[in-house]
Amino acid sequence: MLICTLTSIAQSVGANRIVPALGIPHPLGDPSLSAGDERKKRRQLVQKALQALTTPISEQTIF
């Protein structure tokens, strides 16, 4: 599984589960948000990644 901003590159290197990140300069956060809102965004991203890990797949999948 790979959390990344450039999903096309993840596909080209063969990652099987791809979770789009939030943005290129800050893939796992957003400093323009308040601390509480950023925490919420990060939690959503982690939940999506956990869902990706527990979802059966048969080919490359972008979640």
Secondary structure, DSSP 8 states (H G I E B T S, - for coil): -EEES-HHHHHHTT-SEEEE-S-SS-TT--TTS-HHHHHHHHHHHHHHHHHHHHS--SS-EE-
